């Protein structure tokens, strides 16, 4: 067997696979689904990524809501905490008191 004859057999085998009508249709369908369809794979990947980001943001805000609800409940029912909160956040003081603000570095 000579080298060109082996090369021709390999070339004919590859040619028959590439020119197979089922392979051509499968490749065309894959390209269409990946790039041209309204719900193509690229848009689906971007949408899934955006959904994950929004779910993380949702979890963060749910935690913030719970924290604010508990603080609101404490402010409504605990007078000492209300006074402490007013002094710290709004610098409210009683008569005769002086406020010293100490900034930590």
Backbone as a printed PyTorch tensor [residue, N CA C, xyz], in Angstrom:
tensor([[[  0.8330,  -1.1730,   0.0000],
         [  0.0000,   0.0000,   0.0000],
         [  0.8850,   1.2460,   0.0000]],

        [[  0.5060,   2.1460,  -0.8100],
         [  1.2920,   3.3610,  -0.9080],
         [  0.6440,   4.4710,  -0.0740]],

        [[  1.4420,   5.4580,   0.2040],
         [  0.9810,   6.5720,   1.0360],
         [ -0.1930,   7.3170,   0.4140]],

        [[ -0.1980,   7.6740,  -0.8370],
         [ -1.3370,   8.4000,  -1.4090],
         [ -2.6270,   7.6080,  -1.3400]],

        [[ -2.5540,   6.2940,  -1.4260],
         [ -3.7830,   5.5130,  -1.3660],
         [ -4.3740,   5.5390,   0.0450]],

        [[ -3.5450,   5.5150,   1.0850],
         [ -4.0240,   5.6350,   2.4700],
         [ -4.6140,   7.0210,   2.6870]],

        [[ -3.9440,   8.0170,   2.1660],
         [ -4.4310,   9.3840,   2.2810],
         [ -5.7810,   9.5380,   1.5940]],

        [[ -5.9560,   8.9450,   0.4590],
         [ -7.2370,   9.0100,  -0.2490],
         [ -8.3460,   8.3250,   0.5350]],

        [[ -8.0400,   7.1960,   1.1770],
         [ -9.0550,   6.5000,   1.9750],
         [ -9.4800,   7.3500,   3.1680]],

        [[ -8.5190,   7.9630,   3.8410],
         [ -8.8400,   8.8290,   4.9860],
         [ -9.6390,  10.0430,   4.5110]],

        [[ -9.2240,  10.6310,   3.4040],
         [ -9.9210,  11.7950,   2.8710],
         [-11.3550,  11.4400,   2.4850]],

        [[-11.5500,  10.2940,   1.8720],
         [-12.9030,   9.8650,   1.4860],
         [-13.7650,   9.5850,   2.7130]],

        [[-13.1760,   9.0380,   3.7790],
         [-13.9330,   8.7830,   5.0020],
         [-14.3660,  10.0920,   5.6440]],

        [[-13.4470,  11.0500,   5.7090],
         [-13.7770,  12.3550,   6.2810],
         [-14.8100,  13.0670,   5.4220]],

        [[-14.6710,  12.9810,   4.1260],
         [-15.5980,  13.6210,   3.2060],
         [-17.0010,  13.0340,   3.3540]],

        [[-17.0920,  11.7280,   3.5280],
         [-18.4160,  11.1140,   3.6770],
         [-19.0750,  11.5210,   4.9880]],

        [[-18.2840,  11.7150,   6.0480],
         [-18.8500,  12.1520,   7.3280],
         [-19.2870,  13.6040,   7.2470]],

        [[-18.4500,  14.4530,   6.6620],
         [-18.7560,  15.8780,   6.5880],
         [-19.9280,  16.1370,   5.6630]],

        [[-20.0430,  15.3970,   4.5950],
         [-21.1320,  15.6230,   3.6440],
         [-22.3890,  14.8230,   3.9780]],

        [[-22.4000,  14.1400,   5.0950],
         [-23.5800,  13.4060,   5.5280],
         [-24.6920,  14.4190,   5.8280]],

        [[-25.8940,  14.1850,   5.2970],
         [-26.9740,  15.1600,   5.4410],
         [-27.4000,  15.3480,   6.8960]],

        [[-27.2790,  14.3030,   7.7050],
         [-27.6570,  14.4260,   9.1110],
         [-26.6650,  15.2910,   9.8820]],

        [[-25.4000,  15.1480,   9.5630],
         [-24.3760,  15.9680,  10.2180],
         [-24.5430,  17.4340,   9.8220]],

        [[-24.8270,  17.6740,   8.5570],
         [-25.0150,  19.0500,   8.0880],
         [-26.2120,  19.6900,   8.7870]],

        [[-27.3140,  18.9590,   8.8900],
         [-28.5050,  19.4890,   9.5540],
         [-28.2290,  19.7240,  11.0370]],

        [[-27.5260,  18.8070,  11.6760],
         [-27.2060,  18.9530,  13.0980],
         [-26.3320,  20.1760,  13.3460]],

        [[-25.3300,  20.3740,  12.5250],
         [-24.4530,  21.5440,  12.6770],
         [-25.2260,  22.8300,  12.4100]],

        [[-26.0470,  22.8470,  11.3810],
         [-26.8410,  24.0400,  11.0790],
         [-27.8080,  24.3570,  12.2260]],

        [[-28.4340,  23.3270,  12.7790],
         [-29.3400,  23.5270,  13.9100],
         [-28.5850,  24.0680,  15.1210]],

        [[-27.4080,  23.5240,  15.3800],
         [-26.5990,  23.9990,  16.5010],
         [-26.2020,  25.4590,  16.3530]],

        [[-25.8110,  25.8390,  15.1600],
         [-25.4440,  27.2330,  14.9090],
         [-26.6590,  28.1350,  15.0580]],

        [[-27.7980,  27.7030,  14.5480],
         [-29.0220,  28.4990,  14.6540],
         [-29.4230,  28.6900,  16.1120]],

        [[-29.4170,  27.6270,  16.8870],
         [-29.8060,  27.7040,  18.3010],
         [-28.8210,  28.5750,  19.0810]],

        [[-27.5450,  28.4690,  18.7640],
         [-26.5370,  29.2000,  19.5210],
         [-26.5630,  30.6960,  19.2340]],

        [[-26.7900,  31.0950,  17.9990],
         [-26.6160,  32.4970,  17.6570],
         [-27.8630,  33.2380,  17.1760]],

        [[-28.7680,  32.5960,  16.4580],
         [-29.8120,  33.3260,  15.7460],
         [-31.2110,  33.2120,  16.3440]],

        [[-31.4690,  32.2520,  17.1630],
         [-32.7980,  32.0510,  17.7220],
         [-33.1270,  33.1810,  18.6940]],

        [[-34.4260,  33.4330,  18.8840],
         [-34.8460,  34.4730,  19.8210],
         [-34.3920,  34.1330,  21.2400]],

        [[-34.4190,  32.8850,  21.5880],
         [-33.9870,  32.4260,  22.9100],
         [-32.6640,  31.6890,  22.7710]],

        [[-31.6750,  32.3270,  22.1900],
         [-30.4200,  31.6330,  21.9270],
         [-29.6420,  31.3760,  23.2160]],

        [[-28.6480,  30.5480,  23.1040],
         [-27.9010,  30.1200,  24.2750],
         [-27.1350,  31.2640,  24.9250]],

        [[-26.6840,  32.2040,  24.1480],
         [-25.9450,  33.3400,  24.7070],
         [-26.8660,  34.1910,  25.5760]],

        [[-28.0690,  34.4900,  25.0770],
         [-29.0290,  35.2590,  25.8760],
         [-29.4550,  34.4930,  27.1100]],

        [[-29.6250,  33.1890,  26.9880],
         [-30.0040,  32.3820,  28.1520],
         [-28.9130,  32.4130,  29.2170]],

        [[-27.6580,  32.3420,  28.8010],
         [-26.5500,  32.3870,  29.7500],
         [-26.5200,  33.7380,  30.4660]],

        [[-26.7050,  34.8300,  29.7030],
         [-26.7100,  36.1610,  30.3070],
         [-27.9000,  36.3290,  31.2530]],

        [[-29.0480,  35.7930,  30.8770],
         [-30.2320,  35.8840,  31.7350],
         [-30.0310,  35.1060,  33.0250]],

        [[-29.4560,  33.9210,  32.9330],
         [-29.1980,  33.1370,  34.1410],
         [-28.2180,  33.8440,  35.0700]],

        [[-27.2130,  34.4830,  34.5040],
         [-26.2560,  35.2230,  35.3190],
         [-26.9490,  36.3960,  36.0170]],

        [[-27.8130,  37.1120,  35.2970],
         [-28.5440,  38.2410,  35.8730],
         [-29.4910,  37.7620,  36.9730]],

        [[-30.1310,  36.6090,  36.7700],
         [-31.0250,  36.0490,  37.7890],
         [-30.2480,  35.7300,  39.0530]],

        [[-29.0600,  35.1640,  38.9240],
         [-28.2420,  34.8600,  40.1020],
         [-27.8650,  36.1390,  40.8470]],

        [[-27.4910,  37.1780,  40.1130],
         [-27.1490,  38.4490,  40.7510],
         [-28.3580,  39.0340,  41.4890]],

        [[-29.5250,  38.9740,  40.8600],
         [-30.7280,  39.5210,  41.4830],
         [-31.1390,  38.7100,  42.7110]],

        [[-30.9460,  37.3890,  42.6770],
         [-31.2520,  36.5710,  43.8480],
         [-30.3320,  36.9030,  45.0110]],

        [[-29.0490,  37.1510,  44.7250],
         [-28.1290,  37.5490,  45.7860],
         [-28.5290,  38.9030,  46.3610]],

        [[-28.9110,  39.8230,  45.4890],
         [-29.3640,  41.1370,  45.9430],
         [-30.6450,  41.0040,  46.7650]],

        [[-31.5450,  40.1310,  46.3560],
         [-32.7880,  39.8860,  47.0860],
         [-32.4980,  39.3620,  48.4890]],

        [[-31.5710,  38.4130,  48.5960],
         [-31.2100,  37.8720,  49.9100],
         [-30.6110,  38.9550,  50.7980]],

        [[-29.7700,  39.8120,  50.2140],
         [-29.1690,  40.9030,  50.9870],
         [-30.2590,  41.8230,  51.5360]],

        [[-31.1920,  42.2210,  50.6820],
         [-32.2390,  43.1340,  51.1290],
         [-33.2100,  42.4680,  52.0960]],

        [[-33.4300,  41.1780,  51.9720],
         [-34.2560,  40.4770,  52.9610],
         [-33.5910,  40.5380,  54.3360]],

        [[-32.2830,  40.3620,  54.3660],
         [-31.5450,  40.4730,  55.6290],
         [-31.6290,  41.8820,  56.1960]],

        [[-31.5150,  42.8800,  55.3260],
         [-31.6200,  44.2650,  55.7780],
         [-33.0250,  44.5520,  56.3230]],

        [[-34.0390,  44.0300,  55.6790],
         [-35.4170,  44.2400,  56.1490],
         [-35.6000,  43.6250,  57.5260]],

        [[-35.0940,  42.4120,  57.7220],
         [-35.2140,  41.7620,  59.0320],
         [-34.4700,  42.5510,  60.1100]],

        [[-33.2900,  43.0470,  59.7610],
         [-32.5110,  43.8210,  60.7220],
         [-33.2490,  45.1080,  61.0840]],

        [[-33.8260,  45.7790,  60.0840],
         [-34.5660,  47.0170,  60.3480],
         [-35.8460,  46.7660,  61.1330]],

        [[-36.5210,  45.6470,  60.8580],
         [-37.7250,  45.3120,  61.6290],
         [-37.4000,  45.0920,  63.0910]],

        [[-36.3020,  44.3780,  63.3550],
         [-35.9410,  44.1180,  64.7490],
         [-35.5360,  45.4200,  65.4400]],

        [[-34.8310,  46.3030,  64.7260],
         [-34.4550,  47.5840,  65.3240],
         [-35.6840,  48.4540,  65.5680]],

        [[-36.6240,  48.4500,  64.6430],
         [-37.8670,  49.2020,  64.8210],
         [-38.6510,  48.6810,  66.0180]],

        [[-38.7090,  47.3780,  66.1590],
         [-39.4130,  46.7840,  67.3030],
         [-38.7500,  47.2030,  68.6120]],

        [[-37.4120,  47.1880,  68.6340],
         [-36.6990,  47.6110,  69.8340],
         [-36.9420,  49.0800,  70.1250]],

        [[-36.9540,  49.9110,  69.0900],
         [-37.1830,  51.3360,  69.3010],
         [-38.5910,  51.6100,  69.8220]],

        [[-39.5530,  50.8260,  69.3930],
         [-40.9300,  51.0420,  69.8260],
         [-41.1930,  50.5270,  71.2380]],

        [[-40.4390,  49.5370,  71.6980],
         [-40.7690,  48.8960,  72.9660],
         [-39.7130,  49.0540,  74.0580]],

        [[-38.5570,  49.5780,  73.7400],
         [-37.4860,  49.6950,  74.7330],
         [-37.0820,  51.1610,  74.8340]],

        [[-37.5010,  51.8060,  75.9380],
         [-37.2310,  53.2400,  76.0960],
         [-35.7490,  53.5350,  76.2640]],

        [[-35.0320,  52.6700,  76.9350],
         [-33.5980,  52.8900,  77.1120],
         [-32.8600,  52.8110,  75.7690]],

        [[-33.2420,  51.8670,  74.9530],
         [-32.6140,  51.7480,  73.6400],
         [-32.9670,  52.9570,  72.7780]],

        [[-34.2000,  53.4450,  72.8900],
         [-34.6140,  54.6260,  72.1400],
         [-33.7760,  55.8320,  72.5290]],

        [[-33.5610,  56.0000,  73.8360],
         [-32.7320,  57.1170,  74.2960],
         [-31.2850,  56.9780,  73.8170]],

        [[-30.7480,  55.7760,  73.8910],
         [-29.3840,  55.5200,  73.4340],
         [-29.2730,  55.7960,  71.9300]],

        [[-30.2460,  55.3440,  71.1720],
         [-30.2520,  55.5360,  69.7220],
         [-30.3070,  57.0270,  69.3860]],

        [[-31.1700,  57.7680,  70.0650],
         [-31.3080,  59.2040,  69.8070],
         [-30.0270,  59.9390,  70.1510]],

        [[-29.3690,  59.5480,  71.2330],
         [-28.1210,  60.1970,  71.6240],
         [-27.0070,  59.9050,  70.6090]],

        [[-26.9340,  58.6640,  70.1470],
         [-25.8450,  58.2850,  69.2410],
         [-26.0580,  58.8060,  67.8230]],

        [[-27.2430,  58.6770,  67.3010],
         [-27.4970,  59.0140,  65.9030],
         [-27.7940,  60.4990,  65.6770]],

        [[-28.5420,  61.0990,  66.6020],
         [-29.0040,  62.4640,  66.3770],
         [-28.4160,  63.4700,  67.3560]],

        [[-27.4920,  63.0290,  68.2090],
         [-26.7920,  63.8790,  69.1630],
         [-27.7580,  64.6610,  70.0560]],

        [[-28.8370,  64.0380,  70.4640],
         [-29.8080,  64.6510,  71.3640],
         [-29.2590,  64.5530,  72.7830]],

        [[-29.4410,  65.6280,  73.5460],
         [-28.9100,  65.6410,  74.9100],
         [-29.9380,  66.2290,  75.8570]],

        [[-29.7500,  65.9480,  77.1310],
         [-30.5940,  66.5350,  78.1670],
         [-30.0290,  67.8970,  78.5630]],

        [[-30.8030,  68.6760,  79.2970],
         [-30.3290,  69.9850,  79.7420],
         [-29.1500,  69.7890,  80.6900]],

        [[-28.1640,  70.6010,  80.5040],
         [-27.0040,  70.5620,  81.3870],
         [-25.9590,  69.5430,  80.9680]],

        [[-26.1990,  68.7990,  79.9180],
         [-25.2100,  67.8150,  79.4560],
         [-24.3740,  68.4190,  78.3300]],

        [[-23.1560,  67.9360,  78.2600],
         [-22.2920,  68.3210,  77.1500],
         [-21.9750,  67.0710,  76.3430]],

        [[-21.8220,  67.2710,  75.0470],
         [-21.5380,  66.1340,  74.1700],
         [-20.1040,  66.2670,  73.6670]],

        [[-19.3690,  65.1800,  73.8100],
         [-18.0120,  65.1010,  73.2810],
         [-18.0000,  64.0170,  72.2100]],

        [[-17.5880,  64.4030,  71.0230],
         [-17.5180,  63.4430,  69.9120],
         [-16.0640,  63.0000,  69.7760]],

        [[-15.8420,  61.7290,  69.9350],
         [-14.5020,  61.1710,  69.8350],
         [-14.4480,  60.3280,  68.5670]],

        [[-13.5740,  60.6990,  67.6590],
         [-13.4270,  59.9680,  66.4150],
         [-12.2380,  59.0290,  66.5510]],

        [[-12.4600,  57.7760,  66.2410],
         [-11.3830,  56.7940,  66.2730],
         [-10.7230,  56.7290,  64.9140]],

        [[ -9.4080,  56.5760,  64.9210],
         [ -8.6780,  56.4880,  63.6500],
         [ -8.4200,  55.0750,  63.2860]]])
